[in-house]
């Protein structure tokens, strides 16, 4: 019987919580690590990473545009470009960007396939202006 290899993805927990036993920075594993990577890519501006000026998105500039369906469509396109170019572990199944006038932002709902998983993982984000 053939064994199926499962990839283990790991990343630092950016809340910087400590593990109780060792006292080191906690890690996030599996799907949670990939979702954090996707979120970090979307919220990183161009020229923000040293020696990697092209990594990131134009999301910050788009959040200061009017809350219209046209801006939501541009955010949709930006998300697809960033994930296609910089996150090979993720393939998009469903992507919906809607305006949220009560919180002055955009709701992003994604269903993505991570690695070779056969079931999609749901991701909900609220993109708001930071200033």
N, CA, C and O atoms as a GROMACS GRO file, in nm:
protein
  524
    1UNK      N    1   0.084  -0.117   0.000
    1UNK     CA    2   0.000   0.000   0.000
    1UNK      C    3   0.089   0.124   0.000
    1UNK      O    4   0.181   0.135   0.081
    2UNK      N    5   0.063   0.214  -0.089
    2UNK     CA    6   0.143   0.336  -0.100
    2UNK      C    7   0.102   0.436   0.007
    2UNK      O    8  -0.016   0.456   0.034
    3UNK      N    9   0.203   0.499   0.066
    3UNK     CA   10   0.175   0.602   0.165
    3UNK      C   11   0.162   0.736   0.095
    3UNK      O   12   0.238   0.768   0.003
    4UNK      N   13   0.066   0.814   0.140
    4UNK     CA   14   0.047   0.946   0.084
    4UNK      C   15   0.125   1.046   0.169
    4UNK      O   16   0.106   1.055   0.290
    5UNK      N   17   0.214   1.120   0.103
    5UNK     CA   18   0.293   1.219   0.174
    5UNK      C   19   0.211   1.344   0.195
    5UNK      O   20   0.146   1.395   0.104
    6UNK      N   21   0.214   1.394   0.317
    6UNK     CA   22   0.142   1.516   0.346
    6UNK      C   23   0.244   1.623   0.383
    6UNK      O   24   0.330   1.602   0.469
    7UNK      N   25   0.235   1.736   0.318
    7UNK     CA   26   0.329   1.844   0.345
    7UNK      C   27   0.294   1.911   0.477
    7UNK      O   28   0.177   1.928   0.511
    8UNK      N   29   0.397   1.946   0.550
    8UNK     CA   30   0.378   2.018   0.674
    8UNK      C   31   0.429   2.159   0.654
    8UNK      O   32   0.548   2.180   0.630
    9UNK      N   33   0.342   2.255   0.664
    9UNK     CA   34   0.378   2.395   0.650
    9UNK      C   35   0.389   2.454   0.789
    9UNK      O   36   0.304   2.431   0.875
   10UNK      N   37   0.494   2.532   0.811
   10UNK     CA   38   0.515   2.593   0.942
   10UNK      C   39   0.557   2.738   0.924
   10UNK      O   40   0.624   2.773   0.827
   11UNK      N   41   0.518   2.821   1.020
   11UNK     CA   42   0.551   2.962   1.017
   11UNK      C   43   0.547   3.015   1.159
   11UNK      O   44   0.486   2.955   1.247
   12UNK      N   45   0.612   3.128   1.182
   12UNK     CA   46   0.605   3.192   1.312
   12UNK      C   47   0.466   3.247   1.335
   12UNK      O   48   0.401   3.296   1.243
   13UNK      N   49   0.420   3.237   1.459
   13UNK     CA   50   0.293   3.297   1.496
   13UNK      C   51   0.318   3.446   1.516
   13UNK      O   52   0.389   3.485   1.609
   14UNK      N   53   0.259   3.529   1.432
   14UNK     CA   54   0.291   3.671   1.435
   14UNK      C   55   0.226   3.746   1.550
   14UNK      O   56   0.243   3.867   1.562
   15UNK      N   57   0.152   3.676   1.635
   15UNK     CA   58   0.106   3.738   1.759
   15UNK      C   59   0.218   3.733   1.863
   15UNK      O   60   0.209   3.796   1.969
   16UNK      N   61   0.323   3.659   1.832
   16UNK     CA   62   0.442   3.644   1.916
   16UNK      C   63   0.408   3.595   2.057
   16UNK      O   64   0.469   3.637   2.155
   17UNK      N   65   0.312   3.506   2.065
   17UNK     CA   66   0.284   3.438   2.191
   17UNK      C   67   0.397   3.340   2.220
   17UNK      O   68   0.464   3.294   2.127
   18UNK      N   69   0.418   3.310   2.345
   18UNK     CA   70   0.524   3.218   2.383
   18UNK      C   71   0.467   3.080   2.412
   18UNK      O   72   0.354   3.067   2.459
   19UNK      N   73   0.547   2.978   2.382
   19UNK     CA   74   0.507   2.844   2.420
   19UNK      C   75   0.529   2.829   2.570
   19UNK      O   76   0.629   2.879   2.623
   20UNK      N   77   0.438   2.762   2.640
   20UNK     CA   78   0.449   2.756   2.786
   20UNK      C   79   0.569   2.677   2.837
   20UNK      O   80   0.623   2.709   2.943
   21UNK      N   81   0.612   2.575   2.764
   21UNK     CA   82   0.719   2.489   2.813
   21UNK      C   83   0.856   2.550   2.788
   21UNK      O   84   0.936   2.561   2.881
   22UNK      N   85   0.882   2.589   2.665
   22UNK     CA   86   1.015   2.636   2.626
   22UNK      C   87   1.029   2.786   2.641
   22UNK      O   88   1.138   2.836   2.670
   23UNK      N   89   0.919   2.859   2.622
   23UNK     CA   90   0.925   3.004   2.630
   23UNK      C   91   0.966   3.069   2.499
   23UNK      O   92   0.991   3.189   2.495
   24UNK      N   93   0.975   2.990   2.392
   24UNK     CA   94   1.011   3.040   2.261
   24UNK      C   95   0.885   3.090   2.190
   24UNK      O   96   0.773   3.066   2.237
   25UNK      N   97   0.903   3.159   2.078
   25UNK     CA   98   0.789   3.208   2.001
   25UNK      C   99   0.711   3.089   1.947
   25UNK      O  100   0.769   2.992   1.897
   26UNK      N  101   0.579   3.096   1.959
   26UNK     CA  102   0.493   2.987   1.913
   26UNK      C  103   0.495   2.978   1.761
   26UNK      O  104   0.526   3.076   1.692
   27UNK      N  105   0.463   2.861   1.711
   27UNK     CA  106   0.459   2.837   1.567
   27UNK      C  107   0.314   2.809   1.527
   27UNK      O  108   0.234   2.762   1.608
   28UNK      N  109   0.284   2.838   1.402
   28UNK     CA  110   0.156   2.794   1.345
   28UNK      C  111   0.188   2.693   1.237
   28UNK      O  112   0.286   2.708   1.164
   29UNK      N  113   0.106   2.591   1.227
   29UNK     CA  114   0.133   2.479   1.137
   29UNK      C  115   0.018   2.457   1.042
   29UNK      O  116  -0.094   2.501   1.066
   30UNK      N  117   0.046   2.387   0.933
   30UNK     CA  118  -0.057   2.341   0.840
   30UNK      C  119  -0.125   2.453   0.765
   30UNK      O  120  -0.061   2.548   0.720
   31UNK      N  121  -0.257   2.440   0.754
   31UNK     CA  122  -0.336   2.537   0.679
   31UNK      C  123  -0.328   2.677   0.740
   31UNK      O  124  -0.329   2.776   0.668
   32UNK      N  125  -0.319   2.684   0.872
   32UNK     CA  126  -0.313   2.815   0.938
   32UNK      C  127  -0.188   2.891   0.898
   32UNK      O  128  -0.193   3.013   0.883
   33UNK      N  129  -0.076   2.823   0.881
   33UNK     CA  130   0.047   2.889   0.838
   33UNK      C  131   0.034   2.944   0.697
   33UNK      O  132   0.084   3.053   0.669
   34UNK      N  133  -0.032   2.872   0.608
   34UNK     CA  134  -0.050   2.918   0.471
   34UNK      C  135  -0.147   3.036   0.467
   34UNK      O  136  -0.125   3.131   0.392
   35UNK      N  137  -0.253   3.031   0.546
   35UNK     CA  138  -0.349   3.142   0.550
   35UNK      C  139  -0.282   3.268   0.601
   35UNK      O  140  -0.309   3.377   0.550
   36UNK      N  141  -0.195   3.256   0.700
   36UNK     CA  142  -0.121   3.373   0.750
   36UNK      C  143  -0.027   3.426   0.643
   36UNK      O  144  -0.010   3.548   0.631
   37UNK      N  145   0.032   3.339   0.566
   37UNK     CA  146   0.119   3.382   0.457
   37UNK      C  147   0.041   3.459   0.351
   37UNK      O  148   0.088   3.561   0.301
   38UNK      N  149  -0.077   3.411   0.318
   38UNK     CA  150  -0.163   3.480   0.222
   38UNK      C  151  -0.201   3.618   0.274
   38UNK      O  152  -0.194   3.716   0.201
   39UNK      N  153  -0.240   3.625   0.400
   39UNK     CA  154  -0.277   3.753   0.460
   39UNK      C  155  -0.160   3.849   0.460
   39UNK      O  156  -0.176   3.967   0.428
   40UNK      N  157  -0.041   3.801   0.494
   40UNK     CA  158   0.077   3.887   0.495
   40UNK      C  159   0.111   3.937   0.356
   40UNK      O  160   0.149   4.053   0.340
   41UNK      N  161   0.098   3.853   0.254
   41UNK     CA  162   0.123   3.896   0.118
   41UNK      C  163   0.026   4.005   0.075
   41UNK      O  164   0.066   4.102   0.010
   42UNK      N  165  -0.101   3.989   0.110
   42UNK     CA  166  -0.200   4.088   0.070
   42UNK      C  167  -0.181   4.222   0.140
   42UNK      O  168  -0.212   4.326   0.082
   43UNK      N  169  -0.131   4.220   0.262
   43UNK     CA  170  -0.116   4.343   0.338
   43UNK      C  171   0.022   4.405   0.327
   43UNK      O  172   0.048   4.509   0.388
   44UNK      N  173   0.112   4.342   0.252
   44UNK     CA  174   0.247   4.397   0.232
   44UNK      C  175   0.246   4.489   0.111
   44UNK      O  176   0.198   4.451   0.004
   45UNK      N  177   0.300   4.608   0.127
   45UNK     CA  178   0.310   4.703   0.017
   45UNK      C  179   0.436   4.676  -0.065
   45UNK      O  180   0.530   4.612  -0.017
   46UNK      N  181   0.436   4.725  -0.188
   46UNK     CA  182   0.556   4.716  -0.269
   46UNK      C  183   0.670   4.793  -0.199
   46UNK      O  184   0.644   4.892  -0.131
   47UNK      N  185   0.792   4.747  -0.215
   47UNK     CA  186   0.913   4.806  -0.159
   47UNK      C  187   0.918   4.798  -0.006
   47UNK      O  188   1.000   4.866   0.056
   48UNK      N  189   0.834   4.720   0.054
   48UNK     CA  190   0.833   4.707   0.199
   48UNK      C  191   0.929   4.599   0.247
   48UNK      O  192   0.979   4.606   0.360
   49UNK      N  193   0.954   4.499   0.163
   49UNK     CA  194   1.048   4.393   0.199
   49UNK      C  195   1.186   4.427   0.143
   49UNK      O  196   1.199   4.454   0.024
   50UNK      N  197   1.287   4.426   0.226
   50UNK     CA  198   1.422   4.457   0.176
   50UNK      C  199   1.467   4.356   0.071
   50UNK      O  200   1.448   4.235   0.087
   51UNK      N  201   1.525   4.406  -0.035
   51UNK     CA  202   1.582   4.328  -0.145
   51UNK      C  203   1.476   4.252  -0.225
   51UNK      O  204   1.512   4.172  -0.312
   52UNK      N  205   1.349   4.273  -0.199
   52UNK     CA  206   1.241   4.212  -0.276
   52UNK      C  207   1.134   4.318  -0.304
   52UNK      O  208   1.024   4.311  -0.249
   53UNK      N  209   1.165   4.416  -0.390
   53UNK     CA  210   1.072   4.527  -0.408
   53UNK      C  211   0.942   4.489  -0.479
   53UNK      O  212   0.843   4.562  -0.467
   54UNK      N  213   0.939   4.380  -0.551
   54UNK     CA  214   0.819   4.343  -0.626
   54UNK      C  215   0.721   4.258  -0.547
   54UNK      O  216   0.609   4.235  -0.592
   55UNK      N  217   0.762   4.210  -0.430
   55UNK     CA  218   0.674   4.125  -0.349
   55UNK      C  219   0.576   4.215  -0.273
   55UNK      O  220   0.616   4.309  -0.205
   56UNK      N  221   0.449   4.185  -0.288
   56UNK     CA  222   0.347   4.262  -0.219
   56UNK      C  223   0.232   4.292  -0.311
   56UNK      O  224   0.219   4.234  -0.418
   57UNK      N  225   0.148   4.385  -0.268
   57UNK     CA  226   0.030   4.421  -0.347
   57UNK      C  227   0.005   4.570  -0.337
   57UNK      O  228   0.068   4.641  -0.258
   58UNK      N  229  -0.086   4.616  -0.417
   58UNK     CA  230  -0.126   4.756  -0.419
   58UNK      C  231  -0.252   4.776  -0.335
   58UNK      O  232  -0.329   4.870  -0.359
   59UNK      N  233  -0.273   4.688  -0.238
   59UNK     CA  234  -0.396   4.688  -0.160
   59UNK      C  235  -0.414   4.817  -0.080
   59UNK      O  236  -0.526   4.866  -0.068
   60UNK      N  237  -0.306   4.870  -0.026
   60UNK     CA  238  -0.317   4.990   0.056
   60UNK      C  239  -0.371   5.108  -0.025
   60UNK      O  240  -0.453   5.184   0.026
   61UNK      N  241  -0.328   5.123  -0.147
   61UNK     CA  242  -0.377   5.231  -0.232
   61UNK      C  243  -0.523   5.208  -0.271
   61UNK      O  244  -0.600   5.304  -0.281
   62UNK      N  245  -0.562   5.083  -0.294
   62UNK     CA  246  -0.699   5.054  -0.333
   62UNK      C  247  -0.798   5.076  -0.219
   62UNK      O  248  -0.916   5.103  -0.245
   63UNK      N  249  -0.754   5.065  -0.096
   63UNK     CA  250  -0.845   5.084   0.017
   63UNK      C  251  -0.884   5.229   0.037
   63UNK      O  252  -0.981   5.258   0.107
   64UNK      N  253  -0.811   5.322  -0.025
   64UNK     CA  254  -0.845   5.463  -0.015
   64UNK      C  255  -0.929   5.510  -0.133
   64UNK      O  256  -0.959   5.628  -0.146
   65UNK      N  257  -0.968   5.416  -0.219
   65UNK     CA  258  -1.059   5.447  -0.329
   65UNK      C  259  -1.203   5.442  -0.276
   65UNK      O  260  -1.226   5.390  -0.167
   66UNK      N  261  -1.299   5.496  -0.352
   66UNK     CA  262  -1.439   5.491  -0.308
   66UNK      C  263  -1.490   5.348  -0.292
   66UNK      O  264  -1.443   5.256  -0.360
   67UNK      N  265  -1.585   5.329  -0.201
   67UNK     CA  266  -1.644   5.198  -0.176
   67UNK      C  267  -1.746   5.166  -0.286
   67UNK      O  268  -1.866   5.183  -0.267
   68UNK      N  269  -1.697   5.122  -0.400
   68UNK     CA  270  -1.783   5.089  -0.512
   68UNK      C  271  -1.752   4.947  -0.560
   68UNK      O  272  -1.654   4.885  -0.518
   69UNK      N  273  -1.839   4.898  -0.648
   69UNK     CA  274  -1.817   4.765  -0.705
   69UNK      C  275  -1.694   4.763  -0.796
   69UNK      O  276  -1.629   4.659  -0.810
   70UNK      N  277  -1.663   4.876  -0.857
   70UNK     CA  278  -1.544   4.885  -0.942
   70UNK      C  279  -1.418   4.865  -0.859
   70UNK      O  280  -1.326   4.794  -0.901
   71UNK      N  281  -1.412   4.928  -0.742
   71UNK     CA  282  -1.296   4.909  -0.654
   71UNK      C  283  -1.290   4.766  -0.604
   71UNK      O  284  -1.182   4.709  -0.592
   72UNK      N  285  -1.406   4.707  -0.573
   72UNK     CA  286  -1.408   4.567  -0.530
   72UNK      C  287  -1.356   4.475  -0.639
   72UNK      O  288  -1.287   4.377  -0.611
   73UNK      N  289  -1.388   4.506  -0.763
   73UNK     CA  290  -1.338   4.428  -0.876
   73UNK      C  291  -1.187   4.443  -0.891
   73UNK      O  292  -1.118   4.346  -0.922
   74UNK      N  293  -1.135   4.564  -0.869
   74UNK     CA  294  -0.990   4.585  -0.876
   74UNK      C  295  -0.918   4.511  -0.763
   74UNK      O  296  -0.809   4.459  -0.783
   75UNK      N  297  -0.979   4.506  -0.644
   75UNK     CA  298  -0.921   4.430  -0.532
   75UNK      C  299  -0.922   4.281  -0.565
   75UNK      O  300  -0.826   4.211  -0.535
   76UNK      N  301  -1.029   4.233  -0.625
   76UNK     CA  302  -1.037   4.093  -0.668
   76UNK      C  303  -0.922   4.059  -0.763
   76UNK      O  304  -0.855   3.957  -0.746
   77UNK      N  305  -0.900   4.145  -0.861
   77UNK     CA  306  -0.792   4.123  -0.958
   77UNK      C  307  -0.655   4.126  -0.889
   77UNK      O  308  -0.568   4.045  -0.920
   78UNK      N  309  -0.637   4.219  -0.797
   78UNK     CA  310  -0.509   4.230  -0.725
   78UNK      C  311  -0.482   4.105  -0.641
   78UNK      O  312  -0.369   4.056  -0.638
   79UNK      N  313  -0.585   4.053  -0.574
   79UNK     CA  314  -0.569   3.932  -0.492
   79UNK      C  315  -0.531   3.813  -0.581
   79UNK      O  316  -0.442   3.736  -0.546
   80UNK      N  317  -0.597   3.799  -0.694
   80UNK     CA  318  -0.566   3.689  -0.785
   80UNK      C  319  -0.422   3.699  -0.836
   80UNK      O  320  -0.352   3.599  -0.844
   81UNK      N  321  -0.378   3.820  -0.872
   81UNK     CA  322  -0.241   3.839  -0.922
   81UNK      C  323  -0.137   3.804  -0.816
   81UNK      O  324  -0.039   3.737  -0.844
   82UNK      N  325  -0.160   3.851  -0.694
   82UNK     CA  326  -0.063   3.826  -0.586
   82UNK      C  327  -0.053   3.677  -0.556
   82UNK      O  328   0.057   3.624  -0.541
   83UNK      N  329  -0.167   3.609  -0.546
   83UNK     CA  330  -0.163   3.467  -0.511
   83UNK      C  331  -0.108   3.383  -0.626
   83UNK      O  332  -0.040   3.284  -0.602
   84UNK      N  333  -0.137   3.421  -0.749
   84UNK     CA  334  -0.082   3.347  -0.863
   84UNK      C  335   0.069   3.363  -0.871
   84UNK      O  336   0.140   3.268  -0.906
   85UNK      N  337   0.120   3.481  -0.840
   85UNK     CA  338   0.263   3.509  -0.854
   85UNK      C  339   0.348   3.465  -0.736
   85UNK      O  340   0.461   3.420  -0.754
   86UNK      N  341   0.296   3.476  -0.614
   86UNK     CA  342   0.382   3.459  -0.496
   86UNK      C  343   0.341   3.349  -0.399
   86UNK      O  344   0.413   3.324  -0.303
   87UNK      N  345   0.230   3.283  -0.420
   87UNK     CA  346   0.190   3.177  -0.328
   87UNK      C  347   0.152   3.052  -0.406
   87UNK      O  348   0.034   3.030  -0.435
   88UNK      N  349   0.251   2.968  -0.441
   88UNK     CA  350   0.222   2.849  -0.521
   88UNK      C  351   0.148   2.739  -0.444
   88UNK      O  352   0.096   2.646  -0.505
   89UNK      N  353   0.142   2.749  -0.312
   89UNK     CA  354   0.074   2.646  -0.233
   89UNK      C  355  -0.078   2.660  -0.237
   89UNK      O  356  -0.150   2.572  -0.190
   90UNK      N  357  -0.127   2.772  -0.292
   90UNK     CA  358  -0.269   2.804  -0.287
   90UNK      C  359  -0.326   2.812  -0.428
   90UNK      O  360  -0.266   2.873  -0.516
   91UNK      N  361  -0.442   2.751  -0.448
   91UNK     CA  362  -0.519   2.773  -0.570
   91UNK      C  363  -0.660   2.817  -0.531
   91UNK      O  364  -0.722   2.757  -0.443
   92UNK      N  365  -0.708   2.921  -0.596
   92UNK     CA  366  -0.835   2.983  -0.559
   92UNK      C  367  -0.950   2.903  -0.618
   92UNK      O  368  -0.951   2.873  -0.738
   93UNK      N  369  -1.047   2.870  -0.535
   93UNK     CA  370  -1.170   2.805  -0.579
   93UNK      C  371  -1.280   2.910  -0.591
   93UNK      O  372  -1.345   2.919  -0.696
   94UNK      N  373  -1.303   2.988  -0.486
   94UNK     CA  374  -1.404   3.093  -0.483
   94UNK      C  375  -1.340   3.219  -0.427
   94UNK      O  376  -1.267   3.213  -0.328
   95UNK      N  377  -1.366   3.333  -0.491
   95UNK     CA  378  -1.319   3.462  -0.440
   95UNK      C  379  -1.431   3.563  -0.458
   95UNK      O  380  -1.475   3.590  -0.570
   96UNK      N  381  -1.477   3.620  -0.346
   96UNK     CA  382  -1.583   3.720  -0.349
   96UNK      C  383  -1.536   3.842  -0.270
   96UNK      O  384  -1.498   3.830  -0.154
   97UNK      N  385  -1.540   3.958  -0.334
   97UNK     CA  386  -1.506   4.083  -0.267
   97UNK      C  387  -1.630   4.170  -0.271
   97UNK      O  388  -1.681   4.202  -0.379
   98UNK      N  389  -1.680   4.209  -0.153
   98UNK     CA  390  -1.800   4.292  -0.144
   98UNK      C  391  -1.771   4.414  -0.058
   98UNK      O  392  -1.684   4.411   0.029
   99UNK      N  393  -1.845   4.520  -0.084
   99UNK     CA  394  -1.827   4.642  -0.005
   99UNK      C  395  -1.898   4.627   0.130
   99UNK      O  396  -2.002   4.562   0.140
  100UNK      N  397  -1.839   4.688   0.232
  100UNK     CA  398  -1.896   4.688   0.366
  100UNK      C  399  -1.904   4.834   0.410
  100UNK      O  400  -1.808   4.888   0.464
  101UNK      N  401  -2.018   4.896   0.386
  101UNK     CA  402  -2.032   5.039   0.415
  101UNK      C  403  -2.040   5.069   0.563
  101UNK      O  404  -2.008   5.181   0.604
  102UNK      N  405  -2.083   4.973   0.646
  102UNK     CA  406  -2.093   4.999   0.789
  102UNK      C  407  -1.956   5.008   0.855
  102UNK      O  408  -1.938   5.080   0.953
  103UNK      N  409  -1.858   4.934   0.802
  103UNK     CA  410  -1.723   4.937   0.859
  103UNK      C  411  -1.622   5.002   0.765
  103UNK      O  412  -1.501   4.994   0.789
  104UNK      N  413  -1.669   5.067   0.660
  104UNK     CA  414  -1.584   5.137   0.564
  104UNK      C  415  -1.469   5.050   0.515
  104UNK      O  416  -1.351   5.085   0.531
  105UNK      N  417  -1.503   4.938   0.457
  105UNK     CA  418  -1.401   4.848   0.405
  105UNK      C  419  -1.460   4.750   0.306
  105UNK      O  420  -1.569   4.770   0.253
  106UNK      N  421  -1.386   4.644   0.283
  106UNK     CA  422  -1.427   4.541   0.188
  106UNK      C  423  -1.420   4.406   0.257
  106UNK      O  424  -1.320   4.374   0.322
  107UNK      N  425  -1.525   4.328   0.242
  107UNK     CA  426  -1.525   4.190   0.290
  107UNK      C  427  -1.470   4.100   0.180
  107UNK      O  428  -1.515   4.106   0.066
  108UNK      N  429  -1.374   4.018   0.216
  108UNK     CA  430  -1.314   3.924   0.121
  108UNK      C  431  -1.343   3.784   0.173
  108UNK      O  432  -1.306   3.748   0.284
  109UNK      N  433  -1.409   3.706   0.090
  109UNK     CA  434  -1.435   3.566   0.121
  109UNK      C  435  -1.365   3.482   0.016
  109UNK      O  436  -1.389   3.498  -0.104
  110UNK      N  437  -1.278   3.392   0.061
  110UNK     CA  438  -1.205   3.304  -0.030
  110UNK      C  439  -1.223   3.160   0.013
  110UNK      O  440  -1.223   3.128   0.132
  111UNK      N  441  -1.237   3.074  -0.084
  111UNK     CA  442  -1.221   2.930  -0.062
  111UNK      C  443  -1.102   2.888  -0.145
  111UNK      O  444  -1.103   2.904  -0.267
  112UNK      N  445  -1.000   2.835  -0.079
  112UNK     CA  446  -0.876   2.801  -0.148
  112UNK      C  447  -0.842   2.655  -0.119
  112UNK      O  448  -0.874   2.600  -0.014
  113UNK      N  449  -0.776   2.595  -0.215
  113UNK     CA  450  -0.718   2.463  -0.198
  113UNK      C  451  -0.572   2.482  -0.159
  113UNK      O  452  -0.497   2.547  -0.231
  114UNK      N  453  -0.532   2.425  -0.047
  114UNK     CA  454  -0.395   2.439   0.002
  114UNK      C  455  -0.321   2.310  -0.027
  114UNK      O  456  -0.362   2.202   0.018
  115UNK      N  457  -0.212   2.322  -0.101
  115UNK     CA  458  -0.134   2.204  -0.138
  115UNK      C  459  -0.216   2.109  -0.220
  115UNK      O  460  -0.275   2.147  -0.321
  116UNK      N  461  -0.219   1.983  -0.178
  116UNK     CA  462  -0.296   1.881  -0.250
  116UNK      C  463  -0.424   1.844  -0.179
  116UNK      O  464  -0.480   1.737  -0.204
  117UNK      N  465  -0.472   1.930  -0.090
  117UNK     CA  466  -0.597   1.901  -0.019
  117UNK      C  467  -0.713   1.894  -0.118
  117UNK      O  468  -0.717   1.970  -0.215
  118UNK      N  469  -0.804   1.805  -0.093
  118UNK     CA  470  -0.921   1.791  -0.180
  118UNK      C  471  -1.040   1.870  -0.129
  118UNK      O  472  -1.140   1.885  -0.200
  119UNK      N  473  -1.031   1.920  -0.007
  119UNK     CA  474  -1.140   2.003   0.046
  119UNK      C  475  -1.089   2.147   0.061
  119UNK      O  476  -0.978   2.169   0.107
  120UNK      N  477  -1.171   2.244   0.021
  120UNK     CA  478  -1.127   2.383   0.027
  120UNK      C  479  -1.127   2.437   0.170
  120UNK      O  480  -1.201   2.390   0.256
  121UNK      N  481  -1.042   2.535   0.192
  121UNK     CA  482  -1.032   2.604   0.320
  121UNK      C  483  -1.091   2.743   0.302
  121UNK      O  484  -1.056   2.814   0.208
  122UNK      N  485  -1.180   2.783   0.392
  122UNK     CA  486  -1.245   2.914   0.383
  122UNK      C  487  -1.163   3.018   0.458
  122UNK      O  488  -1.113   2.993   0.567
  123UNK      N  489  -1.150   3.136   0.396
  123UNK     CA  490  -1.078   3.247   0.455
  123UNK      C  491  -1.166   3.370   0.446
  123UNK      O  492  -1.215   3.404   0.338
  124UNK      N  493  -1.187   3.438   0.559
  124UNK     CA  494  -1.263   3.562   0.563
  124UNK      C  495  -1.171   3.674   0.608
  124UNK      O  496  -1.103   3.663   0.709
  125UNK      N  497  -1.170   3.783   0.531
  125UNK     CA  498  -1.089   3.900   0.567
  125UNK      C  499  -1.174   4.025   0.558
  125UNK      O  500  -1.264   4.034   0.474
  126UNK      N  501  -1.146   4.121   0.644
  126UNK     CA  502  -1.204   4.253   0.634
  126UNK      C  503  -1.090   4.348   0.605
  126UNK      O  504  -1.003   4.369   0.690
  127UNK      N  505  -1.090   4.407   0.487
  127UNK     CA  506  -0.986   4.501   0.448
  127UNK      C  507  -1.036   4.642   0.475
  127UNK      O  508  -1.137   4.685   0.418
  128UNK      N  509  -0.963   4.714   0.562
  128UNK     CA  510  -1.000   4.851   0.598
  128UNK      C  511  -0.879   4.941   0.583
  128UNK      O  512  -0.764   4.895   0.579
  129UNK      N  513  -0.906   5.070   0.575
  129UNK     CA  514  -0.798   5.168   0.573
  129UNK      C  515  -0.727   5.166   0.708
  129UNK      O  516  -0.789   5.146   0.812
  130UNK      N  517  -0.599   5.188   0.705
  130UNK     CA  518  -0.522   5.183   0.830
  130UNK      C  519  -0.498   5.321   0.889
  130UNK      O  520  -0.444   5.332   0.999
  131UNK      N  521  -0.536   5.426   0.819
  131UNK     CA  522  -0.515   5.561   0.874
  131UNK      C  523  -0.645   5.628   0.905
  131UNK      O  524  -0.646   5.742   0.951
   0.00000   0.00000   0.00000
